[in-house]
Amino acid sequence: MMNAPDREDAVLDCRGAMTRLFDLLDGELTPERELKVRTHITGCPECFAHADFEERFLKAVRTARQTGVASGALRERVVQALRADGWTG
Amino acid sequence: MMSDAPAPPEPHAEFSALALTALDDVYRFARSLTRDEADAEDVVQETYLRAFRSWHTFQTGTDVRRWLFTIARNVFLRSRERGQREVTLDADGAEAVDAAQALEGWVVRGLDPILDRADLGPAIREALAEIPEGYRDAVVLVDLEDQSYEGAAEVLGIPVGTVRSRLFRGRKLLQERLAKHAQDAGFVSPAARGTTGSAPRSEA
């Protein structure tokens, strides 16, 4: 159902490669398609720069993951609620 | 002597070993949904109660975090009883690379020099909180909680293609917000906003 112009036998142009860029960076492509996209990016200075930017952006976002953990009070609250519900673990 | 037959898995112990060990993850996801500490704690408690009652439906060997996230999101949606629905998003998943082409050049030029900064986390979290919920949920699940497109689709109850579309748009919105934050914080020169275009790197 996807609208991307991604016929397997086609050589990717810039538009096709950039349409699949996030799929590539997210590890969502088949090996064959990944190869096609990587091949284009490697040989295209503009797409290479764009891919570099997006890759670094995603890396920055991933490092922004909250490090906070559930408090002891919340943990205890959950455990008490489960016990009241019959949990015996 | 006791029977030779191995004892069946003890559901309560299994629940403890699998579900309860994901409590930090569920709490973090609930915080991203509610953006409120007290509300998040309520969601977590309700999530675990529902999970415990439905534990027999959990398929051992599948992703317990995905299963708990799905419940947490349903709990969260239920808790918003005012009938306020999710923001309406483009339903056809047709967002494509054209949006990327339209991304203002100043956003890219502004972000590019600062993406490797170690102190960017708070600004990213702030920017993330500002983007519409449907997009934010997709970004949180895939980028922060390491879910696949398929996993995010399952949690959000939407097609994979829609996850892909929301993720794309969500990331672009996040970049715009982040660039504004960076500019406000003095990381980016306002002069960088002079021109538009889609060049990903600043040219000499």
Interface residues (C-beta under 8 A of the other chain):
Chain A: M1 M2 N3 A4 R15 M18 T19 F22 D23 D26 G27 E28 E46 A49 H50 D52 F53 E54 R56 F57 L58 K59 A60 V61 R62 T63 A64 R65 Q66 G68 V69 A70 L74 R75 R77 V78 V79 A81 L82 D85 G86 W87 T88 G89
Chain B: H12 A13 F15 S16 L20 L23 D24 V26 Y27 R28 R31 S32 E41 V44 Q45 Y48 L49 F52 R53 G93 A94 A96 V97 A100 V108 L111 D112 L115 D116 R117 L120 G121 P122 I124 R125 L128 V139 V142 D143 L144 E145 S148 Y149 P159 G161 R164 L167 F168 R171 L174 Q175 A199 P200 R201
